[in-house]
């Protein structure tokens, strides 16, 4: 609990700031006079049932605090003239794209010119195609676990939204993960303690409520407010009120951006919250951060923490006290007798209520955290809180171990191709009728439209968390070959690398593939987007589609030191001379036949293993009358099943890479590229509606975002493997 003198200081500073703001000046009238607030709650995706409760709460807060709320779902309210009547605009759990370009411009101009913006909960799940909105709200939504209880840390005890809160606040809500950590660009008011709940994916530094200056205006956002019950909670209502008052300019606050978090790059837990132990007990201490410590520690005792993984940890810090003999904390991974990662001595502090911090550097670990305690006779010391520090993740860098099959074979009459390519497959007449059961968000595009479609593709690949596209290549001098350089330029602009899918072009032989590899290496090997796997000798990857068509691949021995060539099969008797194995088949990924055996064989023989996962499969419109089975997406469950199969060592056999079928193979309905939520009517197109609980335009990017989730999970698994 916070000390009373800190609370008095916080209140005094808040009053001082308020008084200063009320002194004569440019904005003093806004603080003294009643004002208007616009609450906008339109949704184009998932609709929260808490929206009516939120509107009512804001109206009640306004009636009691001299502002009037106008609630609307009419986006035409966003004009410069209309917005000028309001001191603040609240986006209350909006979802999807709810404003057109003109309305977006009006909102940005309003805030930049001195207006106030308040975003509540799903306001972060809004306007993904408007880049400036991410700056306005602070960060875009990425994912969330199930509704559950969690502990929040108050980082600012002076801001009017959080001045009433204690150091920690435990409550139940839906806890958002965000695509990026906004801390460097905002002023964080509250953060989530990821050790207090399951499903946090922000690496231990998890802002959840923040504010920032937006040119001449002000922005406030809170990720809280999913549930109806939230809006009846006095503490949450006070937080909401403070946010509105700050945004409206009715009270002042320091919202300067930047600064480290309470535990940057780390994971913390109350030491008494162990999940296994020997000898130790919880001991009550009024001055401990959670009101208790890990106590009654004698020589040889230990405690384990299943929620804290030592993978990637570089240091451990413990808050300790001792009126006893003191001793040593041994940091181990996996078990109480597991590998010793580091140790730190704890000297007597002069009393059980006198705390200090001790820190030790750690070597690399691969399992849950265990602490073992050694020393002399009797009680040694108490441990209040422990923190693992981790190396910070690189922002916006996709996983080089997740590869998306990419198809540059499309063309349009108006584009560089000069005619329809592929879209007409199955006897269709583009643009409305195409050879696919899903309709691209971009419409039928030209793969040579580098600054348009292709550049957007690379942005979406970046959003997916994948770092590599596998370029469908049909031989030297072909259409796809003519686009390689320009596509690689676009990829490089977004930090994406390019590997190769060698397709069964006419006359393909093992010898011609060796020649193709030399051609691609010679022509593009110095390009910054040319993929090279540092973990495998800086070699590029060449996936050979339908490799079983050719019986003798001994010619590949000539390139084994410079290229990783992957066979498409799980039959390990067919992979002689290859450097890796992949599957491609999106339907088979649901049952993973032969995956474990292929993975084990690859590991034993020094080969790359890259099983392929897919969100679904349907080719009815592209191949009328085809009897190939389909694999329904099942709102994302099929994709999750295949990823789970790939990452489960008992099923997937410890993959080196995971390949995704596909980014944009529209004919087979396996794309994660956004599909239109409103395709041309009358053709029976499917959509991504319902994927991962999203609807409308918000569902269009659902599979990109889910790929990012799984890419992160895969990278975590690889780090644990060491």
Secondary structure as UniProt FT lines:
FT   HELIX           4..22
FT   TURN            26..27
FT   HELIX           28..32
FT   STRAND          35..40
FT   TURN            49..50
FT   HELIX           51..64
FT   TURN            65..66
FT   STRAND          67..72
FT   HELIX           75..77
FT   HELIX           80..83
FT   TURN            84..85
FT   STRAND          88..92
FT   STRAND          95..96
FT   HELIX           101..112
FT   TURN            113..114
FT   STRAND          116..120
FT   HELIX           121..124
FT   TURN            128..129
FT   HELIX           131..137
FT   STRAND          141..144
FT   STRAND          148..154
FT   TURN            160..164
FT   STRAND          168..173
FT   STRAND          176..178
FT   HELIX           183..185
FT   STRAND          187..193
FT   HELIX           194..196
FT   TURN            203..204
FT   STRAND          206..214
FT   TURN            215..216
FT   STRAND          217..222
FT   HELIX           228..232
FT   HELIX           234..248
FT   TURN            262..265
FT   STRAND          266..270
FT   TURN            271..272
FT   STRAND          276..278
FT   STRAND          281..284
FT   TURN            286..287
FT   TURN            289..290
FT   STRAND          292..295
FT   TURN            299..300
FT   STRAND          302..309
FT   TURN            311..312
FT   STRAND          313..322
FT   STRAND          327..333
FT   TURN            336..337
FT   STRAND          340..346
FT   STRAND          351..361
FT   STRAND          368..375
FT   STRAND          382..390
FT   TURN            395..396
FT   STRAND          399..406
FT   TURN            413..414
FT   TURN            416..417
FT   TURN            423..427
FT   TURN            430..432
FT   TURN            441..442
FT   TURN            447..448
FT   HELIX           450..454
FT   HELIX           455..464
FT   STRAND          466..473
FT   TURN            476..477
FT   HELIX           479..493
FT   TURN            494..495
FT   STRAND          497..502
FT   TURN            506..507
FT   HELIX           510..524
FT   TURN            525..526
FT   TURN            528..529
FT   HELIX           534..536
FT   TURN            537..538
FT   STRAND          539..544
FT   TURN            545..546
FT   HELIX           547..549
FT   HELIX           554..559
FT   TURN            560..562
FT   STRAND          563..568
FT   HELIX           572..574
FT   TURN            576..577
FT   STRAND          580..582
FT   TURN            586..587
FT   HELIX           588..590
FT   TURN            591..594
FT   HELIX           595..604
FT   TURN            605..606
FT   STRAND          608..610
FT   STRAND          612..613
FT   TURN            620..622
FT   TURN            624..625
FT   HELIX           634..636
FT   HELIX           637..647
FT   HELIX           649..652
FT   STRAND          658..660
FT   HELIX           666..668
FT   TURN            681..682
FT   TURN            689..690
FT   HELIX           691..693
FT   HELIX           696..699
FT   TURN            700..701
FT   HELIX           702..721
//
